[in-house]
């Protein structure tokens, strides 16, 4: 008997009814289970109860700002989250990423781009490099089968993007990993040439693994080239 994998559960947080309906339809057609809520408070309750596989989160909500929803979720969960916003400034994207978003999608977006972003993020969650079962760099350790990271024996709580960055850097420990190679390895071609999204996520990762993030010893900047993890 062939076992069919359950479709991923996606929560759409969008107060515009027409937009929510269109996005739900797109995701259903792509093979996902999608439900929508139109308030931030409802989103927080839904996430706490159902623990969806991914959240599409609009910024402009009538009760709670989407970034505040994002921050509250990140206090207790690393559910993959894509922020969707009509704001297109670089600063707005960086702010969302700094708050804990895994990706940022500007309105208006094409159906193909939306589905591609969702598929890419879910693929990163399920991706496991082979053939390693464990990666160790000094006091930093990755348990690949369990997708868990530890620093000095303490477990790190990483977003899918942070985990992907750490895997890539640790697999190439002692070498320079260029900005473009990191972007390609973690985001595929989604953010080709967009170094701001890389800088934000490297900064977040340093906050979690470095004793002093201002003077990093695990993720060292190589000016004009990329980053290196010393052995």
C-alpha positions in Angstrom: 0.0 0.0 0.0 1.3 3.4 -0.9 1.4 5.9 2.0 0.3 9.4 1.1 2.0 12.2 3.1 -0.4 14.5 4.8 -0.4 18.0 3.1 1.2 20.8 5.0 -1.0 23.0 7.0 -0.7 26.7 6.2 -2.3 29.6 8.1 -3.1 32.8 6.2 -3.4 36.0 8.3 -5.0 38.5 6.0 -7.9 41.0 6.7 -8.8 41.6 3.1 -11.4 38.9 2.3 -10.7 38.8 -1.4 -7.0 38.5 -1.0 -7.4 35.7 1.6 -9.7 33.8 -0.7 -7.4 34.0 -3.6 -4.4 32.9 -1.6 -6.3 30.0 -0.1 -7.4 28.9 -3.5 -3.8 29.1 -4.8 -2.4 27.0 -2.0 -5.2 24.4 -2.2 -4.5 24.0 -5.9 -0.8 23.6 -5.0 -1.7 20.7 -2.7 -1.7 22.4 0.7 -4.3 22.7 3.4 -4.9 26.4 4.0 -7.1 28.3 6.3 -7.4 32.1 6.8 -8.0 34.4 9.8 -8.4 38.2 9.6 -7.2 39.3 13.0 -3.9 39.1 14.8 -5.4 37.8 18.0 -7.1 35.0 16.1 -3.8 34.2 14.5 -2.1 33.9 17.8 -4.8 31.6 19.2 -4.8 29.4 16.0 -1.0 29.1 16.0 -1.0 28.1 19.7 -3.6 25.4 19.2 -2.9 23.9 15.8 0.9 24.6 15.3 0.7 25.1 11.5 3.6 24.2 9.2 3.8 27.7 7.9 2.2 31.1 8.4 1.6 33.8 5.7 1.4 37.0 7.8 0.1 40.3 6.6 1.5 43.4 8.4 -1.6 45.7 8.3 -4.1 44.0 10.6 -7.0 45.8 12.2 -6.3 44.8 15.8 -2.6 43.9 16.2 0.3 45.0 14.0 1.6 42.0 12.1 5.1 42.6 13.4 3.9 42.4 17.0 2.2 39.1 16.1 5.4 37.9 14.7 7.4 38.9 17.8 4.9 37.2 20.1 5.0 34.0 18.1 8.8 34.0 18.1 8.9 34.2 21.9 7.6 30.6 22.1 7.8 29.1 18.6 9.9 28.9 15.5 7.0 28.2 13.1 8.1 29.2 9.6 6.6 32.6 8.8 6.5 34.6 5.6 5.6 38.3 6.0 3.4 39.7 3.3 3.2 43.5 3.0 2.4 46.3 0.7 5.5 48.1 1.9 8.4 47.7 -0.5 11.2 49.7 1.1 14.4 47.9 2.0 14.0 49.1 5.6 10.6 47.5 5.9 12.0 44.1 4.7 14.9 44.3 7.1 12.7 45.2 10.0 10.5 42.1 9.4 13.5 39.9 9.1 15.0 41.3 12.3 11.7 40.6 14.0 12.0 36.9 13.1 10.5 36.5 9.7 11.9 33.7 7.5 10.9 35.5 4.3 9.3 38.7 3.0 6.9 39.0 0.1 5.9 42.4 -1.3 2.4 43.1 -2.6 1.4 42.8 -5.3 2.8 39.4 -6.0 2.3 36.8 -8.7 0.6 33.5 -7.9 3.7 31.7 -9.1 6.0 33.7 -6.8 3.8 33.0 -3.7 3.7 29.3 -4.3 7.4 29.2 -5.1 8.2 31.0 -1.8 6.0 28.6 0.2 7.5 25.6 -1.5 11.1 26.8 -1.0 10.7 27.5 2.7 9.0 24.2 3.4 11.7 22.4 1.4 14.4 24.1 3.6 12.6 22.8 6.7 12.7 19.2 5.4 16.2 19.4 3.9 18.9 17.3 5.4 22.4 17.2 4.0 24.0 13.8 3.5 25.9 11.8 4.5 26.6 13.6 7.8 24.9 12.7 11.0 26.8 15.2 13.1 28.8 18.4 12.5 31.1 19.7 15.2 33.1 23.0 15.3 34.7 23.5 18.6 31.8 23.8 21.1 29.2 24.1 18.4 27.4 20.9 17.4 24.7 20.0 15.0 22.7 16.8 15.3 21.6 16.4 11.6 18.9 13.6 11.9 17.2 15.5 14.7 17.8 18.9 13.2 19.1 20.2 16.6 22.0 22.5 17.3 23.9 23.0 20.6 26.5 25.5 21.8 28.5 24.6 24.9 26.0 21.8 25.5 23.0 24.1 25.5 20.3 23.6 22.8 19.9 26.5 20.3 16.4 27.4 19.1 16.9 28.2 15.4 14.6 29.3 12.6 14.8 27.2 9.4 16.9 30.0 7.8 19.3 30.1 10.7 19.6 26.4 10.7 20.4 26.4 7.0 23.0 29.1 7.4 24.6 27.1 10.2 24.7 23.9 8.3 26.3 25.6 5.3 29.0 27.4 7.3 29.8 24.3 9.4 30.1 22.1 6.4 32.7 24.5 5.0 34.4 25.3 8.3 37.8 26.9 7.8 36.9 28.1 4.4 35.4 31.4 3.1 31.8 31.0 2.1 30.9 33.9 -0.3 27.8 36.0 0.1 26.5 34.6 -3.1 27.2 31.0 -2.2 25.4 31.4 1.1 22.4 33.0 -0.6 22.3 30.3 -3.2 22.7 27.5 -0.6 20.0 28.7 1.8 17.6 30.7 -0.4 18.3 29.1 -3.8 17.8 32.0 -6.3 15.1 33.8 -4.3 17.3 36.5 -3.0 20.2 36.5 -5.5 22.4 39.5 -4.9 20.3 40.6 -1.9 23.0 40.9 0.8 20.8 42.7 3.3 18.7 39.6 4.0 21.9 37.7 4.5 23.3 40.3 6.9 20.1 40.3 9.0 20.0 36.6 9.4 23.8 36.3 10.2 23.3 39.0 12.8 20.4 37.0 14.4 22.4 33.8 14.3 25.4 35.5 16.0 23.1 36.6 18.8 22.4 33.0 19.5 25.8 31.4 19.2 28.5 34.0 20.0 29.7 34.9 23.5 30.1 38.5 22.2 28.2 39.1 19.0 30.2 42.3 18.4 33.4 40.3 18.3 32.4 37.0 16.8 34.6 34.0 16.9 32.3 31.4 15.1 31.0 33.5 12.2 33.7 35.9 11.1 33.2 38.5 8.4 35.6 38.4 5.5 35.2 42.0 4.1 34.1 42.1 0.6 33.8 38.3 0.3 31.6 36.6 2.8 31.9 34.7 6.0 34.2 32.1 7.6 33.8 29.8 10.5 37.3 29.2 12.0 38.1 25.7 13.1 
